[in-house]
């Protein structure tokens, strides 16, 4: 085998080892399951970059979001099979497909920026965004709080 072939093979192996783990989805949660799971609970989560966040989904449809001392309110809804978190005067929210990967472990996949665009994937696979569990219950995420 030539040196070029060996280097090329090693590069492929190293790159595949450095790639983030794929998030296998057994099945998306239905809208009714999302509404039941997130009604009046607080979710402790982490984004793909490891940054922690907390969201409280209130009975009245309001949401309270916190991240590193930053707090903002907004509203949440279940729209077209997605969980939408739309923040007051901040465009960083959106609508997410949700997968329950364990009893108290949820993964969130960005699908659309607004409720009007939900689910908005246009046949494309939604992008993995975060993982979280319901506060006050033991997390059952396979790797704990890590993403």
C-alpha positions as CSV (number, residue, x, y, z in Angstrom):
1,X,0.0,0.0,0.0
2,X,1.4,3.4,-0.9
3,X,2.1,6.1,1.7
4,X,-0.6,8.2,0.1
5,X,-3.2,5.4,0.5
6,X,-2.2,4.9,4.1
7,X,-2.4,8.6,5.0
8,X,-5.8,8.8,3.2
9,X,-7.1,5.8,5.1
10,X,-5.9,7.2,8.4
11,X,-7.4,10.6,7.7
12,X,-10.8,8.9,7.1
13,X,-10.6,7.0,10.3
14,X,-9.6,10.0,12.4
15,X,-12.3,12.2,10.8
16,X,-15.0,9.6,11.5
17,X,-13.8,9.3,15.1
18,X,-13.9,13.1,15.6
19,X,-17.4,13.4,14.2
20,X,-20.2,13.9,16.7
21,X,-22.3,10.9,17.5
22,X,-25.4,10.5,15.3
23,X,-28.6,10.8,17.2
24,X,-30.7,7.8,16.2
25,X,-34.4,8.5,16.4
26,X,-36.7,5.6,17.0
27,X,-39.8,7.7,16.6
28,X,-40.9,11.3,16.8
29,X,-43.3,12.2,19.6
30,X,-46.9,13.0,18.5
31,X,-48.3,16.4,19.2
32,X,-50.5,15.1,22.0
33,X,-47.5,13.4,23.6
34,X,-45.5,16.6,23.5
35,X,-48.3,18.6,25.0
36,X,-48.7,16.0,27.9
37,X,-45.0,15.7,28.5
38,X,-44.2,19.5,28.6
39,X,-47.4,20.8,30.3
40,X,-46.4,22.8,33.4
41,X,-42.9,21.4,33.8
42,X,-39.4,22.7,33.9
43,X,-36.7,21.2,31.5
44,X,-33.0,21.2,32.3
45,X,-31.1,20.9,29.1
46,X,-27.9,21.3,27.2
47,X,-27.3,22.4,23.7
48,X,-25.0,20.6,21.3
49,X,-22.1,22.8,22.5
50,X,-22.7,21.8,26.1
51,X,-24.1,25.1,27.2
52,X,-26.9,24.5,29.9
53,X,-30.4,26.1,29.7
54,X,-33.6,25.9,31.7
55,X,-37.1,26.3,30.3
56,X,-40.4,26.4,32.3
57,X,-43.5,25.6,30.3
58,X,-46.4,27.1,32.1
59,X,-50.1,26.1,32.1
60,X,-51.2,29.3,30.4
61,X,-48.9,28.8,27.4
62,X,-46.2,31.1,28.6
63,X,-42.5,30.0,28.7
64,X,-39.7,31.2,30.9
65,X,-36.1,30.6,29.5
66,X,-32.8,31.0,31.4
67,X,-29.3,30.6,30.3
68,X,-26.1,31.8,32.1
69,X,-27.9,34.7,33.9
70,X,-30.0,35.6,30.8
71,X,-33.8,35.4,31.2
72,X,-36.6,35.9,28.7
73,X,-40.3,35.1,28.5
74,X,-42.4,34.0,25.6
75,X,-45.0,31.4,24.7
76,X,-44.9,27.7,23.8
77,X,-47.2,25.7,21.6
78,X,-47.5,22.4,19.9
79,X,-47.9,23.1,16.2
80,X,-47.9,20.6,13.4
81,X,-46.2,17.9,15.5
82,X,-43.5,20.2,16.8
83,X,-42.8,21.9,20.1
84,X,-42.6,25.7,19.4
85,X,-40.8,28.0,21.8
86,X,-41.3,31.6,20.7
87,X,-39.6,34.3,22.8
88,X,-40.7,37.9,23.4
89,X,-38.6,40.3,21.3
90,X,-36.0,37.6,20.5
91,X,-35.9,35.6,17.2
92,X,-33.7,32.7,18.7
93,X,-36.7,30.4,19.4
94,X,-38.3,28.1,17.0
95,X,-40.2,24.8,16.5
96,X,-38.6,21.5,17.2
97,X,-39.3,17.9,16.5
98,X,-39.0,16.0,19.8
99,X,-37.9,12.4,20.5
100,X,-38.2,10.7,23.8
101,X,-35.0,8.6,24.0
102,X,-35.5,7.4,27.5
103,X,-38.2,7.8,30.2
104,X,-36.9,11.2,31.2
105,X,-34.7,12.2,28.3
106,X,-35.8,14.2,25.4
107,X,-33.9,15.3,22.3
108,X,-34.9,18.4,20.3
109,X,-34.3,18.9,16.6
110,X,-34.8,22.3,15.0
111,X,-37.5,22.2,12.3
112,X,-38.6,25.8,11.7
113,X,-38.1,29.3,13.0
114,X,-41.8,30.2,13.4
115,X,-45.1,28.5,14.1
116,X,-46.3,29.4,10.6
117,X,-43.5,27.5,9.1
118,X,-43.8,24.4,11.3
119,X,-42.8,21.7,10.7
120,X,-40.8,23.3,8.0
121,X,-38.4,20.5,7.2
122,X,-39.5,20.3,3.5
123,X,-38.4,16.6,3.5
124,X,-35.0,17.4,5.1
125,X,-34.1,15.8,8.4
126,X,-34.4,18.3,11.3
127,X,-31.1,19.3,12.9
128,X,-30.3,18.0,16.3
129,X,-30.1,20.9,18.8
130,X,-30.4,19.9,22.4
131,X,-31.1,17.3,25.0
132,X,-33.0,17.7,28.2
133,X,-34.9,16.1,31.1
134,X,-37.8,17.2,33.3
135,X,-36.5,18.9,36.4
136,X,-37.2,17.2,39.8
137,X,-37.1,13.7,38.3
138,X,-34.0,11.6,37.8
139,X,-32.6,12.1,34.3
140,X,-32.5,8.9,32.3
141,X,-30.4,10.3,29.4
142,X,-27.9,7.5,28.4
143,X,-24.9,9.8,29.1
144,X,-26.3,11.9,31.9
145,X,-26.2,15.6,31.4
146,X,-23.6,15.4,28.6
147,X,-24.5,15.8,24.9
